[in-house]
Amino acid sequence: MPPKKAAAKPNVSAEELLGHYREMLLIRRFEEKAGQLYGMGLIGGFCHLYIGQEAVVVGLEAAAEEGDKRVTSYRDHGHMLACGMDPKGIMAELTGREGGFSKGKGGSMHMFSKEKHFYGGHGIVAAQVPLGAGLAFADKYKGNDRVTFTYFGDGAANQGQVYETYNIAQLWDLPVVFVIENNGYAMGTSVVRSTKSPSLWERGAAYGIKGEEVDGMSVLAVKEAGERAVAHCRSGKGPYILEVKTYRYRGHSMSDPAKYRTRDEVQKMRDERDPIEQIRDMLLTGKHATDDDLKAIDKEIKAIVNEAAEFSKESPEPALDELWTDIYATEIPQEA
């Protein structure tokens, strides 16, 4: 393996770098544990892991403010962790237990947190895109200066409802950041084979929407781009598109053998572009942390994840009468 280049001096504090490292590592270790539990038969149905894409959501959450909203697809565990949802509640939902955020009835595709302004986890490809615009419309109507991050993938970018949403979002100047998490393979087909115009963010130009392409393997690049996008939306200029070029190490889901790419390709990305290793190198070469410091963080994160796994095993399954709860709204909240 060729020697790594010296990391550029980051325009962030050591505390911020350590924070990004910790948050990305939590997502990585959580997803690795979720994969183990799936293999043991403790997680049923589908399980879509975020391993490799950690810099995207950690960078954008660093650009967010309290009260901002987020909505995404089924590859959502990392988004939940990054916005501060309890790992125990997330893992318990994955295992279908009462202690989960949806009381064990939804799994990863149907998990929400009103407190953290996380609006799912959606199993229908691109269904979250118009919902994200709706959240942004509500904020514009209330005049509360909030922004909604609406995440979707390169596969979803070819869905018609995305462009209907672009049109209305620009027409109404909605404060929504459309985040295309382009991992290059959608469900299993390379974007080069599936998409004639592979520069996905530029499609917004037809509606007058500004945007840019971002290195999704660099948490600092994502944060910087996220700050530009958020400033654009908060200033009343309407939506913004970020096409974040990232890479998932695992298949589309745990049942995907990922034979559409070579092992060498995946290993090369791990060796040369891994988002966590990039920050680790910055911390070590900048003398912001020692190897022992980072080992201690890893140990702490593993303890948090192991505690979440144990909680998910010990939490009971939902009672039968829970089948009929949380289906209809029992009251409409009154807001000033």
Salt bridges, closest charged atoms under 4 A:
GLU16 OE2 - LYS223 NZ 2.78
GLU31 OE1 - HIS77 ND1 2.69
GLU32 OE1 - ARG29 NH1 3.09
GLU54 OE2 - ARG28 NE 2.52
GLU61 OE1 - ARG70 NH2 2.80
GLU65 OE1 - ARG146 NH2 3.21
GLU65 OE1 - ARG234 NH2 3.85
GLU66 OE2 - HIS117 NE2 3.97
ASP68 OD1 - ARG146 NE 3.06
ASP68 OD2 - ARG234 NH2 2.58
ASP76 OD1 - HIS77 NE2 3.91
ASP139 OD1 - LYS69 NZ 2.80
GLU181 OE2 - HIS79 NE2 3.02
GLU212 OE1 - ARG228 NH2 2.63
GLU213 OE1 - LYS245 NZ 3.90
ASP215 OD1 - ARG273 NH2 2.59
GLU224 OE2 - ARG228 NH1 3.30
GLU227 OE2 - LYS223 NZ 4.00
GLU272 OE2 - LYS268 NZ 2.99
ASP274 OD1 - ARG28 NH2 2.92
GLU277 OE1 - LYS4 NZ 3.98
ASP281 OD2 - LYS4 NZ 3.85
ASP291 OD1 - ARG280 NH2 2.37
ASP291 OD2 - LYS295 NZ 3.42
ASP298 OD1 - ARG29 NE 2.95
ASP298 OD2 - LYS302 NZ 3.85
GLU300 OE1 - ARG22 NH1 2.74
GLU307 OE2 - LYS88 NZ 3.93
GLU310 OE2 - LYS313 NZ 3.49
GLU322 OE1 - LYS105 NZ 3.74
ASP326 OD2 - LYS103 NZ 3.40
ASP326 OD2 - LYS105 NZ 3.91
GLU335 OE1 - LYS142 NZ 3.34
